[in-house]
Amino acid sequence: MKFTIGKYEKALNCFKKCEKFDDVNKSEIALNNGLVFRAMAKYDEAICAFQEALNLDSNYEEAKRCLDGLKGMPQTFEFIKKFDKQRT
């Protein structure tokens, strides 16, 4: 697990470095950040990244789909945690 998390962190650092260049698609970087956060189960951060991609390009269909797919996820996991605590 540590190895995988390390790769995710490297990816995020790489995307951050890319943001400094003028000729990059910043909405694409935001989307990729969101995909990495989603893979790390950091759903709030993923949602923010997908929203940032849409703020940069309101017609970005992939960002819309990714954001729609995460709607309600943080609340669902919070509900599951509370439910598990009540059972024990």
N, CA, C and O of each residue as an XYZ file, in Angstrom:
352
protein
N       0.826     -1.205      0.000
C       0.000      0.000      0.000
C       0.865      1.262      0.000
O       0.560      2.227     -0.701
N       1.920      1.254      0.769
C       2.791      2.415      0.849
C       3.356      2.779     -0.523
O       3.429      3.953     -0.887
N       3.756      1.749     -1.278
C       4.325      1.973     -2.600
C       3.323      2.675     -3.506
O       3.682      3.604     -4.230
N       2.077      2.238     -3.469
C       1.042      2.834     -4.302
C       0.796      4.284     -3.897
O       0.723      5.170     -4.749
N       0.670      4.517     -2.605
C       0.445      5.880     -2.121
C       1.600      6.777     -2.556
O       1.383      7.927     -2.936
N       2.810      6.263     -2.504
C       3.963      7.037     -2.942
C       3.855      7.439     -4.404
O       4.239      8.548     -4.774
N       3.338      6.554     -5.229
C       3.146      6.882     -6.643
C       2.093      7.968     -6.804
O       2.253      8.861     -7.636
N       1.029      7.906     -6.029
C       0.000      8.941     -6.098
C       0.583     10.296     -5.702
O       0.325     11.308     -6.354
N       1.365     10.302     -4.636
C       1.977     11.555     -4.190
C       2.924     12.103     -5.253
O       2.973     13.312     -5.480
N       3.673     11.219     -5.903
C       4.567     11.660     -6.979
C       3.771     12.272     -8.126
O       4.161     13.291     -8.694
N       2.660     11.642     -8.454
C       1.821     12.169     -9.532
C       1.318     13.560     -9.182
O       1.364     14.462    -10.018
N       0.839     13.745     -7.958
C       0.342     15.061     -7.542
C       1.457     16.105     -7.595
O       1.230     17.237     -8.023
N       2.649     15.728     -7.165
C       3.783     16.659     -7.218
C       4.139     17.010     -8.654
O       4.462     18.158     -8.961
N       4.079     16.027     -9.520
C       4.369     16.267    -10.939
C       3.345     17.232    -11.541
O       3.713     18.161    -12.261
N       2.069     17.013    -11.247
C       1.031     17.907    -11.765
C       1.229     19.326    -11.246
O       1.020     20.298    -11.971
N       1.635     19.433     -9.977
C       1.860     20.763     -9.392
C       2.984     21.496    -10.138
O       2.885     22.697    -10.389
N       4.041     20.774    -10.488
C       5.138     21.384    -11.239
C       4.673     21.818    -12.625
O       5.079     22.868    -13.121
N       3.834     21.020    -13.235
C       3.342     21.330    -14.585
C       2.498     22.597    -14.612
O       2.466     23.303    -15.620
N       1.818     22.888    -13.515
C       0.953     24.075    -13.459
C       1.716     25.367    -13.697
O       1.124     26.373    -14.086
N       3.016     25.351    -13.468
C       3.835     26.561    -13.589
C       4.085     26.968    -15.038
O       4.453     28.108    -15.318
N       3.881     26.027    -15.951
C       4.126     26.326    -17.361
C       2.913     27.017    -17.973
O       1.771     26.716    -17.628
N       3.178     27.941    -18.879
C       2.105     28.706    -19.505
C       1.322     27.896    -20.538
O       0.129     28.123    -20.734
N       1.989     26.962    -21.190
C       1.364     26.270    -22.315
C       0.740     24.920    -21.942
O       0.653     24.018    -22.776
N       0.318     24.793    -20.711
C      -0.335     23.546    -20.300
C      -1.836     23.775    -20.140
O      -2.292     24.892    -19.900
N      -2.570     22.710    -20.277
C      -4.016     22.746    -20.094
C      -4.307     22.588    -18.603
O      -4.304     21.475    -18.077
N      -4.555     23.699    -17.936
C      -4.740     23.670    -16.481
C      -5.995     22.899    -16.064
O      -6.034     22.320    -14.979
N      -7.004     22.891    -16.909
C      -8.199     22.113    -16.573
C      -7.888     20.612    -16.619
O      -8.447     19.835    -15.845
N      -7.000     20.213    -17.522
C      -6.572     18.817    -17.604
C      -5.780     18.414    -16.356
O      -5.927     17.307    -15.838
N      -4.939     19.337    -15.890
C      -4.181     19.077    -14.665
C      -5.130     18.933    -13.487
O      -4.966     18.032    -12.665
N      -6.117     19.808    -13.396
C      -7.085     19.725    -12.304
C      -7.844     18.399    -12.363
O      -8.063     17.765    -11.331
N      -8.242     17.980    -13.554
C      -8.926     16.698    -13.702
C      -8.034     15.556    -13.227
O      -8.480     14.685    -12.479
N      -6.781     15.559    -13.658
C      -5.863     14.498    -13.248
C      -5.635     14.492    -11.740
O      -5.536     13.428    -11.129
N      -5.553     15.674    -11.142
C      -5.471     15.743     -9.684
C      -6.689     15.066     -9.060
O      -6.565     14.291     -8.112
N      -7.848     15.365     -9.596
C      -9.074     14.759     -9.078
C      -9.077     13.247     -9.204
O      -9.521     12.541     -8.298
N      -8.580     12.753    -10.326
C      -8.518     11.301    -10.520
C      -7.592     10.644     -9.508
O      -7.884      9.565     -8.992
N      -6.470     11.304     -9.227
C      -5.537     10.764     -8.232
C      -6.170     10.804     -6.843
O      -6.109      9.821     -6.105
N      -6.772     11.926     -6.487
C      -7.429     12.018     -5.177
C      -8.530     10.965     -5.045
O      -8.688     10.360     -3.984
N      -9.281     10.748     -6.107
C     -10.338      9.735     -6.067
C      -9.743      8.348     -5.842
O     -10.279      7.557     -5.066
N      -8.645      8.057     -6.514
C      -7.981      6.762     -6.344
C      -7.450      6.584     -4.924
O      -7.336      5.462     -4.431
N      -7.129      7.697     -4.275
C      -6.629      7.656     -2.898
C      -7.771      7.669     -1.882
O      -7.530      7.681     -0.675
N      -9.010      7.667     -2.368
C     -10.205      7.744     -1.523
C     -10.272      9.067     -0.760
O     -10.844      9.129      0.328
N      -9.692     10.119     -1.326
C      -9.793     11.466     -0.762
C     -10.871     12.190     -1.567
O     -10.580     13.014     -2.434
N     -12.107     11.860     -1.257
C     -13.227     12.277     -2.094
C     -13.501     13.778     -2.043
O     -13.854     14.370     -3.063
N     -13.345     14.400     -0.882
C     -13.556     15.843     -0.810
C     -12.559     16.586     -1.693
O     -12.926     17.521     -2.404
N     -11.284     16.161     -1.642
C     -10.259     16.786     -2.472
C     -10.530     16.525     -3.954
O     -10.321     17.401     -4.792
N     -10.993     15.318     -4.269
C     -11.310     14.981     -5.664
C     -12.426     15.876     -6.180
O     -12.352     16.393     -7.294
N     -13.459     16.056     -5.368
C     -14.576     16.916     -5.761
C     -14.086     18.335     -6.031
O     -14.470     18.947     -7.027
N     -13.246     18.853     -5.153
C     -12.703     20.207     -5.351
C     -11.896     20.299     -6.640
O     -11.990     21.289     -7.365
N     -11.108     19.273     -6.925
C     -10.293     19.287     -8.142
C     -11.171     19.228     -9.392
O     -10.915     19.942    -10.361
N     -12.196     18.390     -9.375
C     -13.100     18.320    -10.531
C     -13.854     19.639    -10.709
O     -14.084     20.075    -11.836
N     -14.237     20.274     -9.596
C     -14.901     21.580     -9.684
C     -13.953     22.633    -10.247
O     -14.362     23.501    -11.017
N     -12.689     22.549     -9.857
C     -11.691     23.483    -10.396
C     -11.557     23.293    -11.910
O     -11.476     24.272    -12.652
N     -11.533     22.048    -12.364
C     -11.453     21.776    -13.797
C     -12.641     22.406    -14.520
O     -12.491     22.970    -15.604
N     -13.813     22.306    -13.915
C     -15.009     22.895    -14.528
C     -15.001     24.416    -14.450
O     -15.534     25.082    -15.338
N     -14.409     24.971    -13.409
C     -14.280     26.430    -13.333
C     -13.377     26.947    -14.449
O     -13.593     28.032    -14.988
N     -12.364     26.153    -14.784
C     -11.441     26.540    -15.848
C     -12.025     26.298    -17.238
O     -11.720     27.024    -18.184
N     -12.872     25.266    -17.351
C     -13.503     24.927    -18.629
C     -14.886     24.346    -18.332
O     -15.024     23.160    -18.033
N     -15.881     25.183    -18.417
C     -17.245     24.779    -18.034
C     -17.835     23.711    -18.961
O     -18.861     23.114    -18.634
N     -17.208     23.467    -20.097
C     -17.695     22.450    -21.035
C     -16.916     21.134    -20.947
O     -17.055     20.272    -21.815
N     -16.123     20.982    -19.933
C     -15.260     19.804    -19.792
C     -16.112     18.607    -19.353
O     -16.378     18.419    -18.166
N     -16.530     17.811    -20.328
C     -17.474     16.709    -20.076
C     -16.913     15.649    -19.134
O     -17.634     15.137    -18.278
N     -15.636     15.319    -19.286
C     -15.061     14.289    -18.410
C     -15.062     14.742    -16.958
O     -15.329     13.947    -16.057
N     -14.765     16.012    -16.729
C     -14.799     16.544    -15.362
C     -16.225     16.511    -14.812
O     -16.434     16.217    -13.635
N     -17.202     16.813    -15.667
C     -18.605     16.747    -15.242
C     -18.983     15.325    -14.835
O     -19.617     15.116    -13.801
N     -18.588     14.348    -15.657
C     -18.909     12.946    -15.352
C     -18.239     12.499    -14.054
O     -18.854     11.824    -13.229
N     -16.988     12.878    -13.883
C     -16.267     12.494    -12.663
C     -16.910     13.117    -11.430
O     -17.062     12.465    -10.397
N     -17.282     14.375    -11.550
C     -17.917     15.057    -10.433
C     -19.274     14.431    -10.116
O     -19.598     14.203     -8.950
N     -20.051     14.158    -11.137
C     -21.354     13.524    -10.927
C     -21.209     12.165    -10.249
O     -22.032     11.789     -9.414
N     -20.159     11.433    -10.615
C     -19.925     10.114    -10.030
C     -19.568     10.162     -8.562
O     -19.711      9.164     -7.857
N     -19.104     11.307     -8.091
C     -18.710     11.433     -6.685
C     -19.761     12.110     -5.815
O     -19.612     12.163     -4.594
N     -20.792     12.613     -6.411
C     -21.802     13.305     -5.610
C     -22.351     12.367     -4.546
O     -22.812     11.265     -4.842
N     -22.294     12.815     -3.335
C     -22.821     12.040     -2.221
C     -21.843     11.042     -1.619
O     -22.146     10.436     -0.591
N     -20.677     10.854     -2.234
C     -19.722      9.868     -1.715
C     -19.241     10.200     -0.304
O     -19.283      9.321      0.557
N     -18.790     11.415     -0.024
C     -18.314     11.693      1.337
C     -19.406     11.434      2.385
O     -19.128     10.891      3.454
N     -20.640     11.823      2.075
C     -21.733     11.605      3.022
C     -22.025     10.116      3.186
O     -22.339      9.658      4.285
N     -21.923      9.368      2.099
C     -22.163      7.928      2.164
C     -21.137      7.257      3.062
O     -21.494      6.431      3.902
N     -19.872      7.601      2.896
C     -18.841      6.993      3.729
C     -18.971      7.425      5.182
O     -18.699      6.637      6.088
N     -19.377      8.650      5.412
C     -19.603      9.113      6.793
C     -20.745      8.324      7.425
O     -20.656      7.933      8.589
N     -21.799      8.089      6.682
C     -22.926      7.299      7.172
C     -22.475      5.878      7.517
O     -22.856      5.338      8.555
N     -21.666      5.279      6.649
C     -21.170      3.917      6.887
C     -20.333      3.868      8.155
O     -20.464      2.935      8.948
N     -19.477      4.857      8.355
C     -18.648      4.905      9.581
C     -19.529      4.971     10.818
O     -19.304      4.251     11.791
N     -20.533      5.839     10.774
C     -21.432      5.972     11.933
C     -22.191      4.686     12.169
O     -22.367      4.271     13.314
N     -22.639      4.054     11.111
C     -23.381      2.805     11.221
C     -22.497      1.712     11.824
O     -22.945      0.959     12.689
N     -21.252      1.623     11.372
C     -20.335      0.616     11.904
C     -20.061      0.850     13.393
O     -19.963     -0.107     14.162
N     -19.940      2.109     13.800
C     -19.707      2.417     15.208
C     -20.899      2.008     16.069
O     -20.731      1.527     17.189
N     -22.089      2.201     15.543
C     -23.286      1.841     16.299
C     -23.426      0.336     16.457
O     -23.983     -0.135     17.448
N     -22.929     -0.416     15.495
C     -23.041     -1.881     15.540
C     -22.088     -2.485     16.545
O     -22.357     -3.561     17.080
N     -20.970     -1.810     16.817
C     -19.975     -2.385     17.717
C     -20.163     -1.955     19.138
O     -19.398     -2.360     20.013
